[in-house]
């Protein structure tokens, strides 16, 4: 039993290390989101850090429309980045979890 416990602890530490590696990797995963008419483009990482915003000159004449586009497009980009981030971290965590009966957390 003690050997099993040590093995589980080692596996948990390895999983924790792999989760940290996955988090760092997500800094290099870029997600592009375009407004519906492609006049605004947001680029961010899977860790939800904004890397670039490209605005068509036509939007610069209408402040209210630009603000609306920014809100909508940023929210869509953040939602996509969050889904990618969560899926990647869940996969890493699930792969490293020891098989403990009754602890099926990642179904």
C-alpha positions in Angstrom: 0.0 0.0 0.0 2.8 2.4 0.9 4.4 1.8 -2.5 1.2 2.5 -4.3 0.9 5.8 -2.3 4.4 6.8 -3.3 3.7 5.9 -6.9 0.5 8.1 -6.8 2.4 11.0 -5.3 5.0 10.8 -7.9 2.4 10.7 -10.7 0.6 13.7 -9.2 3.9 15.7 -9.1 4.6 14.7 -12.7 1.1 15.8 -13.7 1.5 19.1 -11.9 4.7 19.7 -13.9 2.9 18.7 -17.2 0.1 21.2 -16.4 2.7 24.0 -15.9 4.3 23.1 -19.3 0.9 23.1 -21.0 0.1 26.5 -19.5 3.4 27.9 -20.9 2.7 26.3 -24.3 -0.6 28.1 -24.5 1.2 31.4 -24.7 2.3 30.4 -28.2 -1.2 29.2 -29.3 -2.7 32.2 -31.2 -6.4 32.6 -31.9 -7.7 35.0 -34.5 -11.3 36.3 -34.2 -12.8 38.5 -36.9 -15.9 40.7 -36.7 -18.8 39.5 -38.9 -17.8 42.0 -41.7 -14.1 41.3 -41.2 -13.4 45.0 -40.3 -11.9 44.1 -37.0 -9.5 41.3 -36.1 -8.4 40.3 -32.6 -5.4 38.0 -32.0 -4.9 36.5 -28.5 -3.2 33.6 -26.9 -5.0 30.5 -25.5 -4.0 32.1 -22.1 -6.2 35.0 -23.1 -3.5 37.6 -23.6 -4.3 40.1 -26.4 -1.5 40.1 -28.9 -2.9 42.3 -31.7 -5.9 44.4 -32.7 -6.4 45.3 -36.4 -9.0 47.9 -37.2 -10.2 48.7 -40.7 -10.0 52.5 -41.4 -13.8 52.5 -42.1 -14.5 51.8 -38.4 -12.4 54.8 -37.2 -15.1 57.2 -38.2 -17.8 55.7 -36.0 -16.7 55.5 -32.4 -19.9 53.8 -31.1 -19.7 51.1 -33.8 -16.0 50.5 -33.1 -16.7 50.1 -29.4 -19.5 47.6 -30.2 -17.3 45.6 -32.5 -14.5 45.5 -30.0 -16.8 44.2 -27.2 -18.4 41.5 -29.4 -15.2 40.4 -31.1 -13.2 40.4 -27.9 -15.8 38.4 -26.1 -16.0 35.8 -28.9 -12.2 35.5 -28.9 -11.9 35.1 -25.2 -14.6 32.5 -25.2 -12.7 30.5 -27.9 -9.4 30.9 -26.0 -11.0 29.7 -22.8 -12.5 26.6 -24.4 -9.1 25.7 -25.9 -7.3 26.4 -22.6 -9.7 24.3 -20.5 -9.7 21.4 -23.0 -5.9 21.3 -23.1 -5.5 21.5 -19.3 -8.2 18.9 -18.7 -6.5 16.5 -21.1 -3.2 16.9 -19.4 -4.7 16.5 -15.9 -6.8 13.5 -16.9 -3.8 11.8 -18.5 -1.8 12.2 -15.3 -4.4 11.3 -12.7 -4.0 8.0 -10.9 -6.8 5.6 -11.2 -8.6 6.0 -7.9 -12.0 4.2 -7.7 -14.9 6.6 -7.4 -12.7 9.6 -8.5 -13.8 9.9 -12.1 -13.5 13.7 -12.2 -12.7 14.1 -15.9 -15.5 12.1 -17.7 
